[in-house]
Amino acid sequence: WAYVLPPITYPDGTTRLKLGGGRHDVDPATRELHGDDTLVEWYRSGGDPSAAEEMSGFLHELIPGLAPLHVLSDACATCNTPGRRPYIGPVGPNLFVATGGNGFAAKSSDEIGRLGAVCALATDGEWEGDTELPSTLFKPLVLPARALS
């Protein structure tokens, strides 16, 4: 699976076509990152070169004849929730989250952000009546705080 965003012109004047996706030949469990150090190391690595080649090949199949001036690849990570739905809602007084896209949020990020804003602006942290989806489906699980060592 993959996603391709429309070309975006950035403040530095460059125009970029962004794409990403999942690989069917890689078990997602082999990519789990446990702890802050492994996550930082992954982001600093620049990502998996074979995944960059695969995505570049996919783009050329999708848009034959495309001749990019430059190809840039980077690492990314996803947050997965036990229920496979994003968490959208309050996690404390005046503190809200919209997280846990489970690797599929690029296509729905505008709506996830909108629901997060509606939730934060609501007096009770709910968005009932705003959408057919009840806010209870996306209620964040809040774990007890752990002591910093």
C-alpha positions, 0 to 999 in steps of 0.5 A: 500500500502507498500514499502520494500527496499532491505536489507542495511548494515549501517556503524555501521555494522547492516543490516536492511530491511526497509519498510513503507506504508499507512493505508487504514483505516486511513483518511490522513486528520486525520494525518495532522500536522500544525506548527513546534511544532506538527511536532516536537512532532510527530517525538519525539513520535516514531510513531503509535504503531498500524501502527508498528504492522500492518507493522510487520504483513505485513512483516511476510505475505510477507516473511513467516518464517522471524525472525528479531533479532530486530524490530525498528519503528519510526515516519515519515511525508510526504510533499504533494503538491496541484498538487500531483507531487514533486517540483523540481527546483529553488526557488531562486538564486543558491537555488534548491529543490526536495521535496513534494513526496506526500507519494509515493517518496520512489520508485522514490527518485533516479530519483527525486534526479537525476532530482534535480541535473540536474536542479541545474547544468543547466544554466537555471534551466531546464532539457529540453531534458534530459527526456520525462517529462518537468520540468514545470510539477514540477516547485516549487510554491514559497510563499512570505517570512513571517516575523519571530516573 
